[in-house]
Amino acid sequence: MAEKKLAAVGAETEAEARTASAQAELEAQIADLRTEIARLTETVSAIGTGARAVVQGEAELMTERVRERVRDEPISTLLTVAGVAFLFGVLARR
């Protein structure tokens, strides 16, 4: 009977050791995931900043092109704007 109790205690101790090991491994994985999430956040932020700079540069370039066209061909530009406004007006009435 004492042997059964000793075997049961030994099994419990072994189970506790496995549980502690699994818990330590899980905590290490969680720490790794947190590090990875922080790194991914930085990467996404850098991509967003780069994309913003590209879009801003393109918008400035387009604005400058429109200004040049207005200076070079003011009547043509005015007629184009009037035509687009007319189309928007027609579509808005529907």
N, C-alpha and C positions, 0 to 999 in steps of 0.2 A: 504494500500500500504506500509506503514511503517512497518507493521507487516511482510509482505512478505520479505522485505529487511532484517529485523532483523532475520528472520528464515534462510535466505540465508547466512547471516554472521555467524550465529550459526553453520550451517552445514559446512561452510568453516573452522571454528575454530576446529570443531570436526574432520574433515578430516585431517587437519594439525597435530593435536595431534596424530591421529592414524599413520600418516606417520612418525612423529618423533619417536614414540614408535617402529614402525617396523624398522626404521633405526638404533636405538639404539640396538635392538635385533640382527639385522644383523651384526653390528659391534662387538658385543659380541661373536657371532658365529664365525666370522672371526678370532678373537683373540684366541678362543679356538682351531680352526683348525691350526693356526700357531704354537701354543704350541704343539699340537699333532704331527705335521710334524717335529718339532725339536726333540721331543722324539723318533719318529720313525727313524729319521736320526741317532741319537745316538745308537739306538738298532741295526740298520743295520751295522753301523761301528763296533760295538762290535762283532757282529756275523762274520763279515769279518776278523777281527783281530784274533778271535778264530780259524776260519777255516784255516787261513794262518799258524798259529802256528801248527795246527794238520798236515797239508800237509807238512810243513817243517820238522816236526819230523818224519813223515813216509818216506820222501825222504832220510833223514839222516840214518834211520834204513835200508832201502833198499840198500843204498850205502855201508854201513858197511857189510851187508850180502854178497854183490857181492865181496867186497874185501876179505872177509874170504873164499869164495868159490874159488877165484882165487888163494889164498895162498894154500888152501888145495888140489885143483885139477886143476893145471895150464893147463895140456894138454887137459882135457875134456872141460874146459872153452874156450880154444883156438879153438878147433874143433867146439864148439857150435857157437862161434862168426863167424867163417869162413862159416859155413852153413847158418846162417842168412844173412850174407853179400852176399853169392851166390844167395839166394832167392831174395833179394832186387835187385841184378843185373839182374836176369832173368826177374823179373816183370818190371823193369825200361826199358828194351829193347822193351817191347811190346808197 
